[in-house]
Amino acid sequence: MHKKWQKLTLSALLCAGLISPQLSQASTAQRQDVQAFINRLANEHGFKRDELTKMFDQIELQPKIIDAMNRPYEGKPWHQYRPIFVTRARINEGAKFLQENYQVLKQAEQKYGVPTEIITAILGVETRYGRYRGKYKVVNALATLGFDYPRRSKFFLKELEAFLLLSREEGFEPLTITSSYAGAMGKPQFMPSSYRMYAVDFDGDGVRDLLDNSADAIGSIANYLARHGWQRNQPIAIQANATQQGPQKMGRLKKPAKPVQYWQDKGYQPTETIAAQLKADLIVLENKQGPEYWFGLQNFYAITRYNHSELYAMAVFQLSQGIKQQYQASQPQAGTESQNN
């Protein structure tokens, strides 16, 4: 654990308002706010109160979940964030995953317009291609953040509600499913509301299974990006050179609204040919030697709808480029076989 966080005791977190004073109480089900939540679900969705009470008796509210929420990877500068996700091992694993799932990935690309390598890279960043899906129970993560993380309690209570509805719809046993510390589930790490809204049965077996089915995970990622504005056959991000000193750090995330020509007039020149009328936002990445500038286009912004961070989107983009190059290098060259015969 980082030294900064070692010093933050439970009492310090309470004083800072980062967790609720009720976190230390023993019985989750008997808390007034939990009882109010149970009553609302029973009234609005027809859940049985006694079953929900029994479930909440087994839910553990865990301070370590809040600790993880307060120190996300996305808080790091780019030069520390990138080496976590854009590695030679992850590129090689991604190229292998693309090879093994090529037909399904290609079908998703043809249907939704999202390139195979982008879908693969998201799976690579999220769960190392399905291998690491989180160590927390979904109910523990969402309940802890919903009831004892005031800063975002409204969001996580909605996700807890969505998860219980999803469990009923899909036949899940809610106490057994694991997730990230934020409650993201399965191979693509969908939040419960996203699972309900964007998951697809891509292999046609009658089940939307993002927990164990790679085909459904692939199709659902592509569907998610398409529904969030992905543009078929359009660029994602282009690096730029600054002719004068620009901002040293990233500003607030913005949807691309100004044409590339606007940024060129401001002194940022693309390193590749790009249509001047395309809408772009300026992305600033913190490196040890100084800032690195990129144009983030609509498809880059679509990736940030998956995770609202330019660092995340850039890691997905750069990992995807490495995967694509590695995959292409591993394929037999056209004409090689006939020349050898």
HELIX and SHEET records of a PDB file:
HELIX    1   1 LYS A    3  GLN A    6  1                                   4    
HELIX    2   2 LEU A   10  ALA A   16  1                                   7    
HELIX    3   3 PRO A   21  SER A   24  5                                   4    
HELIX    4   4 GLN A   32  HIS A   45  1                                  14    
HELIX    5   5 ARG A   49  ASP A   57  1                                   9    
HELIX    6   6 PRO A   63  MET A   69  1                                   7    
HELIX    7   7 TYR A   73  GLY A   75  5                                   3    
HELIX    8   8 TRP A   78  PHE A   85  1                                   8    
HELIX    9   9 ARG A   88  GLU A  100  1                                  13    
HELIX   10  10 TYR A  102  TYR A  112  1                                  11    
HELIX   11  11 THR A  116  THR A  127  1                                  12    
HELIX   12  12 VAL A  138  ASP A  148  1                                  11    
HELIX   13  13 PRO A  150  ARG A  152  5                                   3    
HELIX   14  14 SER A  153  GLU A  170  1                                  18    
HELIX   15  15 PRO A  192  TYR A  198  1                                   7    
HELIX   16  16 SER A  214  ARG A  227  1                                  14    
HELIX   17  17 VAL A  260  ASP A  265  1                                   6    
HELIX   18  18 GLN A  298  THR A  304  1                                   7    
HELIX   19  19 GLU A  310  SER A  330  1                                  21    
HELIX   20  20 THR A  336  ASN A  340  1                                   5    
SHEET    1   A 2 TYR A 136  LYS A 137  0                                        
SHEET    2   A 2 THR A 178  SER A 179 -1                                        
SHEET    1   B 5 LYS A 258  PRO A 259  0                                        
SHEET    2   B 5 LYS A 279  ASN A 287 -1                                        
SHEET    3   B 5 GLY A 290  GLY A 296 -1                                        
SHEET    4   B 5 ALA A 237  ALA A 242 -1                                        
SHEET    5   B 5 TYR A 268  PRO A 270 -1                                        
END                                                                             
